[in-house]
Amino acid sequence: MTADPTGHRFRLHGPQSSAEIAQVGAALRALTVDGVDLVPRYPDDVPTPAASGVVLVPWPNRIRDGKYSFGGVDRQLALSEPAFGNASHGLLRFGSYTAVEASDERIVLAADVVPQTGYPFHLRTRVTFTLLADGLHVSHVIGNVGAEAAPVALGIHPYLQIGGVATEDLVLRSTGTSTLMLDERKIPVDEVPVDDATDLRAGRRLGDVALDKAYRGLERDADGRAHHTLTAPDGRRVELWQDAGFEWVQVFTTDRYPGNPLAVAIEPMTAPSNAFVTGTDLIVLQPEREIRREWGISYRN
């Protein structure tokens, strides 16, 4: 029997909703509310495609050449995106998590980022998934259990849909007021105000745009949360929110998601691409300190 390349699947279930989280990458593999799939499924026998649902730590997105300097020491990470010569999506994308607490509607997964070539720091991470009647709440705790301060950023890579509706017909709304311009290696070279091509505040039909953009300047509610929505022609809506610690969101569309002519990822990030080099919103996590960040998904019909 062939093993599942995404590892064990942790299943949550309630009266109205259910979820699956993969052991590899603590990836959100499925989420269903009232019988509607909110995360696009993929075949059982393939590795997680296009970073679907994975936790990106200790950095999201890319580091040019895998090179950075921290604490006066130059470091070289493995080039995990050889096509562009970058270190991409952190060190736990293909890591295996362990369940340390579990119930029908809640699971806590844990994994360490251990000292290694290019990242000689030791982080202890936990991800808590709590199933709700209308969706999912997710919290992350990252602690520095090493002897030195460590550079840290966090991202998550969930793909969203409304089952039964073509993704190209969904309208995406997001409130970022500035976005990053990228070079040919997908590394930021400038931050500019959104324009007619990149502004998502009034809503854009996904079939009319191609997006691989990071945004900040997000509008916040009274709790500090930023909200992003996908709305179907019949008014049904899936929403992703991120707390005040996530300053950035990456919006990515692709035609390379198995079984889907178009897929969209809405990715909360604490820092943008290349933050280990630029220092933009990079967290310097001191020994014996930890950070907590939260996000979630909800569905309205």
NORURVEN-V633069 format. One record per pair of residues at least 12 apart in sequence whose C-alpha atoms are under 7 Angstrom apart, sorted by sequence separation. I is the first residue (numbers start at 1). GAP is how many residues later the second one is. If there is no record, write none. Layout:
I:GAP, I:GAP
This chain:
9:12, 10:12, 19:12, 29:12, 66:12, 97:12, 98:12, 112:12, 127:12, 128:12, 179:12, 180:12, 227:12, 228:12, 252:12, 253:12, 9:13, 18:13, 19:13, 66:13, 97:13, 98:13, 111:13, 112:13, 127:13, 178:13, 179:13, 227:13, 228:13, 252:13, 8:14, 9:14, 18:14, 65:14, 97:14, 111:14, 126:14, 127:14, 178:14, 179:14, 227:14, 251:14, 252:14, 7:15, 8:15, 17:15, 18:15, 110:15, 111:15, 126:15, 178:15, 179:15, 226:15, 227:15, 251:15, 6:16, 7:16, 17:16, 110:16, 125:16, 126:16, 177:16, 178:16, 225:16, 226:16, 250:16, 251:16, 6:17, 7:17, 16:17, 17:17, 109:17, 110:17, 125:17, 177:17, 225:17, 226:17, 249:17, 250:17, 6:18, 16:18, 108:18, 109:18, 124:18, 125:18, 225:18, 249:18, 250:18, 108:19, 109:19, 123:19, 124:19, 224:19, 225:19, 249:19, 65:20, 66:20, 108:20, 123:20, 124:20, 224:20, 248:20, 249:20, 64:21, 65:21, 66:21, 107:21, 108:21, 123:21, 124:21, 248:21, 64:22, 65:22, 91:22, 107:22, 122:22, 123:22, 246:22, 247:22, 248:22, 63:23, 64:23, 106:23, 107:23, 122:23, 123:23, 246:23, 247:23, 248:23, 29:24, 62:24, 63:24, 106:24, 122:24, 246:24, 247:24, 248:24, 27:25, 28:25, 62:25, 63:25, 105:25, 106:25, 121:25, 175:25, 245:25, 27:26, 28:26, 62:26, 105:26, 174:26, 175:26, 242:26, 27:27, 61:27, 62:27, 173:27, 174:27, 26:28, 27:28, 61:28, 172:28, 173:28, 25:29, 26:29, 60:29, 121:29, 173:29, 25:30, 59:30, 60:30, 173:30, 59:31, 172:31, 173:31, 216:31, 58:32, 171:32, 172:32, 216:32, 56:33, 57:33, 58:33, 171:33, 172:33, 180:33, 215:33, 216:33, 56:34, 57:34, 171:34, 172:34, 179:34, 180:34, 214:34, 215:34, 57:35, 170:35, 171:35, 179:35, 180:35, 214:35, 215:35, 56:36, 169:36, 170:36, 179:36, 214:36, 56:37, 168:37, 169:37, 178:37, 179:37, 213:37, 214:37, 55:38, 168:38, 169:38, 177:38, 178:38, 213:38, 54:39, 167:39, 168:39, 176:39, 177:39, 178:39, 212:39, 213:39, 4:40, 5:40, 77:40, 176:40, 177:40, 211:40, 212:40, 4:41, 5:41, 6:41, 77:41, 176:41, 177:41, 211:41, 212:41, 5:42, 6:42, 76:42, 176:42, 211:42, 75:43, 175:43, 210:43, 175:44, 245:48, 243:50, 243:51, 242:52, 243:52, 174:53, 242:53, 174:54, 241:54, 242:54, 173:55, 174:55, 241:55, 173:56, 240:56, 241:56, 172:57, 173:57, 240:57, 172:58, 239:58, 240:58, 171:59, 172:59, 239:59, 170:60, 171:60, 238:60, 239:60, 170:61, 171:61, 238:61, 170:62, 237:62, 238:62, 169:63, 170:63, 237:63, 236:64, 237:64, 236:65, 25:67, 165:67, 25:68, 25:69, 24:70, 25:70, 24:71, 25:71, 26:71, 24:72, 25:72, 23:73, 24:73, 23:74, 188:85, 187:86, 187:87, 13:91, 14:91, 12:92, 13:92, 12:93, 59:93, 60:93, 12:94, 58:94, 59:94, 60:94, 168:94, 58:95, 59:95, 60:95, 167:95, 57:96, 58:96, 59:96, 167:96, 57:97, 56:98, 57:98, 56:99, 55:100, 56:100, 33:101, 55:101, 84:101, 33:102, 54:102, 55:102, 53:103, 54:103, 53:104, 54:104, 159:104, 160:104, 52:105, 53:105, 159:105, 160:105, 51:106, 52:106, 53:106, 159:106, 52:107, 158:107, 159:107, 157:108, 158:108, 157:109, 158:109, 157:110, 156:111, 155:112, 156:112, 155:113, 156:113, 155:114, 154:115, 155:115, 17:116, 154:116, 16:117, 17:117, 153:117, 17:118, 153:118, 12:119, 40:119, 39:120, 40:120, 39:121, 40:121, 38:122, 39:122, 38:123, 64:123, 38:124, 37:125, 38:125, 36:126, 37:126, 36:127, 153:129, 28:130, 152:130, 153:130, 151:131, 152:131, 151:132, 152:132, 151:133, 152:133, 150:134, 151:134, 149:135, 150:135, 149:136, 150:136, 149:137, 148:138, 149:138, 148:139, 147:140, 144:141, 146:141, 144:142, 145:142, 144:143, 145:143, 144:144, 143:145, 144:145, 143:146, 144:146, 143:147, 142:148, 143:148, 141:149, 142:149, 141:150, 142:150, 141:151, 140:152, 141:152, 139:153, 140:153, 139:154, 140:154, 139:155, 138:156, 139:156, 138:157, 137:158, 138:158, 137:159, 136:160, 137:160, 136:161, 135:162, 136:162, 135:163, 134:164, 135:164, 134:165, 50:207, 49:208, 68:208, 69:208, 60:209, 68:209, 63:210, 64:210, 62:211, 63:211, 61:212, 62:212, 60:213, 63:213, 42:216
